[in-house]
Amino acid sequence: MRLAIITTHPIQYYAPVFKLLQEQQGLEIKVFYTWGEKAKEKFDPGFGKAVSWDIPLLEGYPYQWALNTSPAPGSHHFKGIITPGLIQDIRNYAADALLVYGWAYAGHLKVIRHFKNRIPVFFRGDSTLLDKEKGIKQLMRTIFLKWVYRHIDHAFCVGSNNKAYFKKYGLKEKQLSFAPHAVDNERFGAPQTEKAALIRRNLGIGPSALLILFAGKFEQKKSPQLLLDAFLTLNTPEAHLLFVGNGGLETRLKTRAAGKRNVHFLEFQNQSAMPAVYQACDLFCLPSAGPGETWGLAVNEAMAAGKAVLVSDKCGCAADLVKPENGLCFKNEDINDLITALKTLTASKVHLAGLGRASKALIENWSFSIMAKTFTDQLLDEKNRPD
């Protein structure tokens, strides 16, 4: 069976799955990257800089750069992906089925509409109902999204919030399969003891001190300023807070933290460095306020590194990954609820270590191999289905 995969650009959370799919007997794939070849290094507005990952993302599977004719190419708006030759490229490949990552680009939606009722159209997205609006705007959105998903034969859900979204907009239970959002659990879990200890020493954080970590984009959606304000309210000099990343809120955060010896900052760290960063901390916090925090894969990464997690209820992953045995969930934008959670979790490093072990065990079931198997099983089931 030949599968054409449509996605915008190489992503560290998808490329390993493509490699696994290519290795499956009875399945041949080709990935069509629709942003264009310049996407190998792209300007990321969230980080405020060009980002090029330092792990291989184009090895182990066949791919093709689609021609993107958008005058303003990018994955942040509908007209950022315009691919007039993509339909013919897929025809030339003689695809038996189509797997599309995301519909909210002109080129992707055009492909979905064209191939509906010609070959099976599979879909991967991670949208949720967490940011649901009310009134006429939401009504119009509901009508439009039900029209979009009528063109989808089968969708792969990343988690329970995503499944609820697909069901609201018209997909039936039999059209949905669970294919978990995942990261490279082995890479993030492989011991980085010396590197993690070096990070702490360089920041002046002793081995007995408790370290809370925020890693990601310094932007309003992620709400790092809420975490900083809550941490400073705690007034616990034996605890430290580390921000890793860059973004528009960087100056504001550093100004607010000026003179605080237990608040630290590191620049954006590439993929190869991040396992040691996670392993250097005792507690990982993602305090996102949204809108648009459909999952929060940094939580997967921290859990794979064996860390306790503290996550806002606006994160799509919270419903599935945050349990009493591995962390806490707090109400988004509620600083008092965040402070209470921080006080509870930072009471004991020993307790945090136990939560971290539970995190690592829990996240084993959210893996690339399980995702690839779900894809393969559903695709081959479709192939063997009688006409």
Helices and strands as residue ranges (DSSP letters): E 2-7, H 15-22, E 28-33, G 37-40, E 42-44, E 49-51, E 63-65, G 78-80, H 86-93, E 97-101, H 106-115, E 121-124, H 136-149, E 154-157, H 160-168, G 173-175, E 176-178, H 185-189, H 193-202, E 210-215, G 220-222, H 224-234, E 239-244, H 250-257, E 263-266, G 271-273, H 274-280, E 283-286, H 297-304, E 308-312, H 318-321, E 327-330, H 335-345, H 349-363, H 368-384
